[in-house]
Amino acid sequence: MQYTTQMDAARKGIITGQMQAVAAKESMPVEKLRDLVAQGKVAIPANKNHKSLEAEGVGEGMRTKINVNLGISKDCCNLEVELDKVRKALELKAEAIMDLSCFGKTEQFRRRLIELSPAMIGTVPMYDAIGFYDKKLEVITAEEFLAVVEKHALDGVDFMTIHAGLNRETARRFRDNPRLTNIVSRGGSLLYAWMELTGNENPFYENYDRVLDICERYDVTISLGDACRPGSINDATDASQIEELITLGELTKRAWARNVQVMIEGPGHMAINEITANVVLQKKLCHGAPFYVLGPLVTDVAPGYDHITSAIGGAIAGAAGADFLCYVTPAEHLRLPDVDDLKEGIVAARIAAHAADIAKGIPGAREWDNQMSKARQEIDWEKMFTLAIDPEKARRYREQSRPEREDTCTMCGDLCAMRNMNKVMQARELEI
């Protein structure tokens, strides 16, 4: 039986190879996964032209996934440097990479990335249109924006951020409700500017059915972008954000009617006490579609440490039901991240995702921690390093400060609780 997308297959009762791979990774019966895909509660971003892909599921009952942003820009346009970041991201087990390139040889980089990466690949066509056409924003036409969407789909991109929720009505709501930080989404700000300069409706909203045509043809998952995400905790959960979210819920149903998979993007900057309510609201208004969040960053005063502010918010959002975390690096708000920044961001996001999985009861999540705790009880350093999210850093710290005895560390020495309790429990003589 023929099918167009993973959702179409699921609704026809077909179990695809991608479903089988995801079910095995998630320790979930494949029939249950198929039903979740059919309902739109799980997305399996898997473009037909991404031949190196090792499929992942995003959504209900799945491990919380993480995404890494990278790409070339006008000020930093070295393709090989960005490909080094890709290799590091894959080494650190990121499930997704978003190419946010907006200058120069974007097509060359995107194709190499898709060829190289078993992780799912995302893009933001709005960014690429600016660099690809190399002309003033206001003279780019709706047809040209759609042509970039088609080009990315043809190249093998698995999911695309499409800012279709910022229509004329949402823009009016934004103008009527001033914000401290206005519109901070790069794609959202560009679209708002284009709408203001041309007097036209958002081309992705006005031509949404044509976007769906493209996504259905290549099985591209739409990641409905939150153009009005808050860029400060002051702007969180305001009229603009909620207006757009309602529109995204309507666009979700239209995509599902065409068997196109959907993810919903979310904030942003947000105080801790608002996060859970926002996740519940998104799941309600967007009919259980997978939720993809940037952070949320829980305070605005920590430049240089925003991987931490993001991880705090990401863990809370994930525990409340968010499915996909976009990493944030220490360089956020300051500069393009280098490889070291990328690593710090990935590790922080993986910690947040794993903490969320423990809270959600994802199979195997607690067992990992229990294995680490057992290795600590047994003072088995090699096993601790193997189990660590970042084995290299753990080994380095150990080597930088060697203790007199191997069965302890330089913090506690002979007073090590693990070591002494082992001796007491085994009725052995203490050495203190």
PyMOL commands that set and color helices and strands:
alter all, ss='L'
color gray80, all
select helices_A, chain A and resi 6-11+17-26+30-39+79-91+106-116+125-133+137-139+142-155+168-176+186-198+203-206+208-218+233-235+239-256+272-285+306-320+339-360+365-377+381-387+391-400+413-415+417-425
alter helices_A, ss='H'
color red, helices_A
select strands_A, chain A and resi 42-43+58-59+65-70+96-99+120-123+159-162+221-224+262-266+291-294+324-326
alter strands_A, ss='S'
color yellow, strands_A
deselect
rebuild
show_as cartoon
